Amino acid sequence: MVRLPMANTTTSMRQLLEQELPRLHALAYDMLGDRDDALKAVGELVDDAVAHAAMILGAAKPDDALLGRFARALAPVQEDVEGRRTTQSFMILDTILRSDLTRELDTEGVEVNIHELLWELKRTCLTRVIGCLPPSIRLSFILTDMLGYSPADAADLLEIKESAYRVRLTRARKRLDDYLPSRCGHVDRENACSCESRLGIAWEAKFLRPPPHSLDTPALPHNHEPPRRDMAALYRGLPRVALTPAQISTLLARVRA
């Protein structure tokens, strides 16, 4: 392994992280389902990347080496195909959001933007759905169907056999295909569950929080797109969560430190 001089390594790692932080943060949110947890995980990744800078920067594709290292930390890949059990489940999700047909939104004492809340509910709900999958299975769906890695390339990132990866990806797709098409209005407009009808329920259950900023809230309505029966297309259409400039600066300052 070629070791770079520390000054160059630090500078190069900072440049790599500056380029990749948005993608890494989106991966962390998709895996963890919480903005604060995602930010914390990315901070830990930055520290780890600095500690292993020579190895990452010496890889043929440093960006993939960095993402692969992060992905393996988020979902340990030496698990069996089911992996660790998730604390979430489709049944719990149904209990939270579908206990009543609708409920009025009560935001007394809190200033909210309904347009932003609807987008946040759409993203939160669909992210919680994949959060019901075991971590290693969830990761396969994110890497291939959301980030666009082929099964062969994704298996290389995770340092596992392609055949094992394909089993996980197939299970992820099947579970989503079994769950969402009969429920979600973004898949079929005839379904009872729409963001508008569930907004009050989600708010009262503290399932939903106002977004901390509007950087990742599109200007168009949350339901401007036609229904998507293809799960990969549905999830790729979600706006990725964004870091603020201040958060990016704070993370990059850890490289200098």
N, C-alpha and C positions, 0 to 999 in steps of 0.2 A: 504493500500500500504506500502510495506517495503522500507524504505529509507536507502540507503547505505551510509557509511561514504564518505565524499567528496573526499578524496584521492583515495579510491578504485573506486568510481564512475568515476572520471576523467580518471584514468588509464584504466578502462574497456571500457569507451566510446571511448577512443583513439584507443584501440584495435579493437573495433567493426567498427569504421569508417575506420581504415586502411584496414580492410578486405573488407568492402563494398563500398568504394569510387569508384572503377572502375565500378561497376554495377550501382551505383547511378548517376555517371557522364554520362554513356551511356543512361540511362533513360532520363536524362535532355536534352541531345542532341537530342534524338529521338522525344521528345515532343516539343522542342524549335527550332530545326533546325539550330542552330548556336553555334559554339564552345565557343565564348566569353560569350554568354548568358547562356550557360550550366554551365560554370565555375562559373559565378556569382551566379547562382541558387544553386549550390552545396555549395558555401561559406555560403550562407544564411541558408542552411539546417544544416551545421555544427554548426552554432551559435544556431539555434533552438534546435538541438539535445543536445547540452551541457545544455541548459536551462531546458530541459525536460528529463535529463539523467535518473533519478530514475524511471520514468514511462516507458521509453523505455527499460531499462535494466531489469526491473521487469516483462516484458512481457514474455509469454511462449516462443516466438520466437523473440528475440530482433532484428534480421536482418530483419524479415518481418515487425515488428512494425516500424522500421526506414524507410523502403522503403514505407510502407503504408502512413506514415505521409508525406513523400516527395511527393508521388503521389497525395495525396489529396490537397496539396498546389499547385501543378502544374496544376491541373484541378479540381476546386471545384466540389464536387460530388452532391451537393444539387441542381444542375441545372435540368432543364427538359432534356429529352433524347437528344435533339439537342445541348443543352449547349450553351455557348457563340459562336458567329459567329467568324470564323477565318478570318484574313485579307488576306489569300491566297485563291486561287480557282483554279480548274482545267483549267478554261478558261485563267486565268492569266499565268499559267504555260505553256500552249500551245502557248500563244502569245510570251513569252520569248524565248522558245526553238525551236518552230516549225514554225517560221515566214518564214524561208528559209530552203531549203533542206540541204545546207551545207555552210560553210564559212571557209576560211583559217585562221589558228591560227596565230595571230600577237602578238608576245611577245617581240617586240623590246625594248631593255633596261631592260628587266626583265629576270633573269636566272630561268628557270623552268626545271623540270624533267617530261617528257611526261608520263612516267609510273605512277608517283605519281598523276599527274593531272587527268589521266583517272580514277584511283581508287577514287579520291576525287569527280569527277563529278558523278560517279555511286552512291556513297553514298549520295552526296548532292541532286541529282535529286530524288532518291527514298525516301529520308527523306522529301523533299519538297512535294512529292505526299501525304504522310500521313499527312503532315502539312495542307493540304487542307480540312481535316476532322475536324469537331468541336472538341475541346479539350477532352471532356469526351468520345466521340466516338473513337478518336485517342488513348486515354489511354487504352481503352479496348483491342484494337488490339495489342498494345505494351505489355501489361501485359500477355495476353494469347498466342498470336501467335508468339511473339518474346522472351518473358522471360519464357514462359512455365507454367504460373499459370493456374490452372483449373478455369472455371467460378465461381465455388463455393468459391474457395480460394481467387480469385481476388476480388469478391464481399465482402468477409470478410475484405480484406485489405482496401477497400474503404468505408466500413461500410454502404453498401447499400444492397438492396434485390438482390438475385441471378437473379430473373426474370428480374429486371430492367437492370442488367448488361448484360444479354444475349441479350436483345433487342439492346443495344449499340454495342455489338460485332457483331451481325448479320448485322447491318447497316454498320459497318466499312468494313466487308468482302465484302458485296455486292457492295459498292461504289468502292472499289479497283478492284474487279472483272469486274466491268463495264468500268473502265478507262484504266488500264494498258495492258490487253491482246491484244488490237488492236493497241497499240502504241510502247511498249518497246521491244527493241531487246533482252533484257535479259529474256523476256517471250517467244518470238517467233522471230527467226532469220530472218524471212521474213518481219518483221515490219521495217518501214523506219527509226525509231529513234534509232540510236546507239550512244554510247559515242564518238566514233571516228568522226562521221559525225557532232555531235553537239558541239564538243569541242571549235571550233572557235567562234561559236555563244554565247555559255555560257560565254566564256572569255570576249568577247566584251561587253556583257550585264552586266558584273560584277556579274553574277550569281555564278561564280566560283572564288575561291581564292586559291593560292597555299597552301597546308597544312603546318602548322607551324613546323611540324617535320615528321619523317618517321616511328614513333613507331607503327602506326596503318595502315601502307601500306604493304599489303602482297607482298611477292617476286614473286608470280605467276601473270600472266597477269589478268587484270580485267575481261576478258571474258573467263577464262579458264574453267568455269563450264558450263554444258549443260543448255539450256533454262529451266526455271522453271515456270510452269503454276500455281503452287500452291503458292499463295501469302505469306503464312506463311513461306514456305521453302525459297522463294526468299529473304525475309527480314532477316530471320535467317542466311542466307549466307553472309550477309554484315558484314565486319569487324567493330567491335565496336570502336568508337573513344576512344583514350587513353589519360590519363593525363601524363604529364612528371614527373619524380622524383622530380623536383623542385616544381611543382604545388602541388603535394601530400604533400611535406614537409611544404609548406606554409599553406595549409588547415589544416593539423594536428597541426600546431603551434597555431591555433585558439582555439584548445581544451585546451592547456596549459594555454593560456591567460584567 
